[in-house]
Amino acid sequence: MSSVYYSKWASGLRKSDISKILKASKEPGVLSLAPGVPYPDAYPTDKVAEIIESIVKNEPEIIFPYGNPQGTLRCRESIVYRMKKRGVNVTPDRIVTTSGSQNATDMLLRMIMNPGDTMIIEAPTFLGVLDSIKNSGYNLVEVPIDNEGIRTDVLRDTLDRLKKDCIHPKIIYLMSNYHNPAGIMISSERRKELPRIAQEFDCMILEDDAYAELRYDDVDQTAVKAYDTDDSVIYLGSFSKIVSPGLRVGWAIVPEELVQTWNTCRPMFDVGSPAINQEIIAELHRNDWLDSYIENLKKGYSIRREAMMSALDEFMPDGVSWTRAHGGFYIWVTTPDGIDLDSLFRTAVKKRVTYFTGNFFYLDHQHHNHFRLCFSRPDEDTITEAVKRIAEAVKEEMVK
Ligand SMILES: Cc1ncc(COP(=O)(O)O)c(C=O)c1O
């Protein structure tokens, strides 16, 4: 066989480290708080089986031919409905459906960014996007987050500094609700301020809101896009967390001129997203079925969140702190300075428990004193036991 000469993009990926964690997570007896995936009962199996049978019989002309690269109209109409709940009024012609939100990000960055262009990302940020862009030749500039989301003061200073150096960032990529990995959300003030900053510095915000609607407390989750008056915000949504990640249906709300470019570019990439999956999503909206389903999902996730919060309170030693997730899947734990996070992970694995260390979520992949716990998959007893084991590992590391 001839050698495979890999691209810089593929050969630079550090997937092996992540796959080590995922592999360790699957060993018998290991409790895992690592992957952000739904709990087993969270899949709408019976309903989807019923829908598939009906659409295969009744809508062959919609699901079998090559489809519209912008997505099926009924799916985009369902997205209009979902966006209203997030405070955004939009028409179907401004929506493009995608194979999940990751695909939306990839497509949009292909259309907007060139190697050498500057993009602002949060620190920490979503691993899936970080890994996919870090070898793309972009000039990536990190802006820290705090408990109220991206630090808008630092963002302004960064944009000012770049402007003085004649550097014009094209994109600010951020998460508005239930941040992955940090579990936090952007404050109401910053949500209003962000589109103004984008307008002032002539750049676009890519708002990733993959966990929207999985809200467990009474908090404001209005999208940043709702405050956008001049199309500075591209909104990214997903059905992965409210229906199923395997169906691969997500969307973007894009400026009018981008719709045209999208319809030119998407066919050259993968032609379009599978129509059958989009039609399943549309059918799930019939008689508000999906709304009641999401209410049940929220109960399932919220009891898991509570189990994790109680276990952290009960078992973690003094000096360790964590965020309270008002929604989504994640809690971000901060350890005292001086703890070796690699050593902590090895100790945790010996105790048969896994999670994601914080360094994966930063550009430099260096030691940061954080780790991410995910409560979405295991049941409450497993969460409690897993947190107890991690706390024991932390205590051991603290006295080393
Ligand atoms: C913040 C964030 N954005 C996007 C995604 C990707 O979602 P999708 O399955 O729609 O591609 C994820 C998945 O975990 C995520 O956590």
The ligand as an SDF file (V2000), in Angstrom:
LIG
                    3D

 16 16  0  0  0  0  0  0  0  0999 V2000
  -21.2870   23.7690   22.6340 C   0  0  0  0  0  0  0  0  0  0  0  0
  -21.5520   22.7490   21.5970 C   0  0  0  0  0  0  0  0  0  0  0  0
  -21.7360   23.1370   20.3410 N   0  0  0  0  0  0  0  0  0  0  0  0
  -21.9740   22.2600   19.3680 C   0  0  0  0  0  0  0  0  0  0  0  0
  -22.0430   20.9110   19.6430 C   0  0  0  0  0  0  0  0  0  0  0  0
  -22.2270   19.9610   18.5000 C   0  0  0  0  0  0  0  0  0  0  0  0
  -23.5520   19.6680   18.3610 O   0  0  0  0  0  0  0  0  0  0  0  0
  -24.0800   18.8790   17.1100 P   0  0  0  0  0  0  0  0  0  0  0  0
  -24.3170   17.4820   17.5530 O   0  0  0  0  0  0  0  0  0  0  0  0
  -25.3400   19.6020   16.7580 O   0  0  0  0  0  0  0  0  0  0  0  0
  -23.0680   18.9620   16.0280 O   0  0  0  0  0  0  0  0  0  0  0  0
  -21.8550   20.4440   20.9290 C   0  0  0  0  0  0  0  0  0  0  0  0
  -21.9040   19.0040   21.2280 C   0  0  0  0  0  0  0  0  0  0  0  0
  -21.5530   18.5210   22.2550 O   0  0  0  0  0  0  0  0  0  0  0  0
  -21.6010   21.3960   21.9400 C   0  0  0  0  0  0  0  0  0  0  0  0
  -21.3850   21.0120   23.1940 O   0  0  0  0  0  0  0  0  0  0  0  0
  1  2  1  0
  2  3  1  0
  2 15  2  0
  3  4  2  0
  4  5  1  0
  5  6  1  0
  5 12  2  0
  6  7  1  0
  7  8  1  0
  8  9  2  0
  8 10  1  0
  8 11  1  0
 12 13  1  0
 12 15  1  0
 13 14  2  0
 15 16  1  0
M  END
$$$$
